């Protein structure tokens, strides 16, 4: 801050010393004043540039600010002297003028890249927003032309114009204002101002190093030609394509008198590459959007499918619970109907030998008793249920065998081999004799056991 204040004070003192006449620019015609101002500008520029390279942006901006601001004495000028209100760089040499404005534009670019948080901490929120708005809104172009070149855009140095266009291309959302300023500059360079009234009124006022007007389309020297081609390249290959004016860019390149045939061909090819790249990027973006939409649609269908499966599973579970409860209720009823007669039968006294005949031949006693009818009905139900259970068991065995054979065919082969071995074994006489003896011994034991049981029961 102290360095900035001292620089501002020194520059202000030099301006006051230079005000020897009624016009500020008129005072710059003095050779000594011109040299002093160029020396101060060069010294201040070097100091600000060193601070910029050290990333001390606030100090660099404060050091450079006196060179790009209107002097404080501008408010004291008399009527008719408004054109004298220019920055110190307006009376500097071309090289110093270009260096100062390019450094200012580079500072703006670096300040914007700080971001809101760091920019607020360095410059303050309001000041940072004002500085970034100059580049994003395009007002920096008007500032440079008004403060540094007397409000005539055609007088702006070509190198400064290139820096301005590049800054707006980087940070401005819309390139309409950039296109307008470039077209104004190119038109002013093609048709220079012929208003020489000020010079006739003040013949002593001569700019020691005036900006080059484009009486020859801004191509007086090879350096001017290179700068002019660079501006045309920015305008035709970057600004116009950003504004979707591809056809106008082609027409402008073909009609340009600054470009030779080879340069026109190169510009047209580059423009075609840019257009193809834009279409390719648009196609890729559309393909990405379509793929994302497809993925979202697949996810939506998958979600619906899972929800449907969950709903169906929940319904099946509910149905299974209901069927299970129904089966339990039915089984309880069946068990109740069967167990009650069984309990009656079990509590009933077993008939002795005296009434064995009446139990075996109930018809001899005439009409059947209710308990006998119930016993007969239970016996029939039990026989029927046993037959059904036997058939069901056989069916399950057959189904299980079929499934086992289909899953593992080796079981069938093993069964066949077993049957063949059994047949071969029974084909031998000694085996058959031995089996007969074993069978006879078994039946003899069974007959003996049954006979003993009958004797015990009779006794």
Secondary structure, DSSP 8 states (H G I E B T S, - for coil): -HHHHHHHHHHHHHHHHH--SS-HHHHTTSHHHHHHHHHHHHHHHHHHHHHHHTT-HHHHHHHHHTTSS--GGGGG--TT-GGG---GGGGS-HHHHHHHHHHHHHHHHHHHHTHHHHHHHHH-HHHHHHHHHHHHHSHHHHHIIIIIHTT-GGGS-HHHHHHHHHHHHHH-S--HHHHHHHHHHHHHHHS-----HHHHH-TT---TT-----TTTT-SSHHHHHHHHHHHHHIIIIIHHHTT-HHHHHHHHHH-SSS-HHHHHHHHHHHHHHHHHHHHHHHHHHHHHHHHHHHHHHHHHHHHHHHHHHHHHHHHHHHHHHHHHHHHHHHHHHHHHHHHHHHHHHHS----STTHHHHH-GGGGSS--HHHHHHHHHHHHHHHHHHHHHHHHHHHHHHHHHHHHHH-THHHHHHHHHHHHHHHHHTSHHHHHHHHHHHHHHHHHHHHHHHHHHHHHH-
